[in-house]
Amino acid sequence: MKKLLLEAILLALVIAGPIPAMAGVDAGSSISLPPPIVFASPPELVVIPETYVYAVPDVDADIFFYGGWWWRPWEGRWYRSQNYNSGWGYYRNVPSFYGRIPSGWRNDYREHRWRGHQWNYQRIPHAQVQQNWRGWEKNKYWEKQNTWGVQGLKPNAPRQQNRDVGPLSRLQSRIVFASNVRKLSNWAYNLFGLAPASAKD
């Protein structure tokens, strides 16, 4: 009976506790939100060639739109929102799209160059992106529009990806999680005066 109770408590704690552990923060600490960025009017975006990721080029902070969400890195963490100017919430992983974004995309934007080719990007109102992003991606809209606006771009050309993807990789998150589960198990066994399963032979 004690063993069943212990297993039930362990299961409940593991289910309730992994998010802060995987995020690499103490359960008692809070994660601060990024400061607001004030826009005089809704931002225009550009599509990053070959990605279907949209970026707000006219602010110093990286703000992206992808998969129906607005995304923003800040102080080594990621945040997302349904709105470009409010409602940011902590996102515990690095978004999947981020590895496809070249670190020098802003220079390419300013110089109208993409991988050595002329980039005639199109500025897109945010409402148009939010309304059409899904259909554009499904129907390969930007490939059909003069190959992303990049003159002479060859489709599916290999891209260099050299990016630091954030505070914790997936492997690091799993290691932190496993370590916390072991600590939690030992704590629960000590609480009930039982020996851990690994100690029984």
Buried (B, 14 or more C-beta within 10 A) or exposed (E): EEEEEBEEBBEEBBEEBBEBBBBBBEEEEEEEBBEEBEBEEEBBBBBBBBBBBBBBBEEEEBBBBBBEBBBBBBEEBBBBBEEBBEEBEBBBBBBEBBEBBBEEBEEBBEEEBBBEBEBEBEEBEBEEBBEEBEEBBEEEBBBEEEBBBBEEBEEEEEEEEEEEBBBBEEEEBEEBBEEBBEEBBEEBBEEEEBEEEEEEE
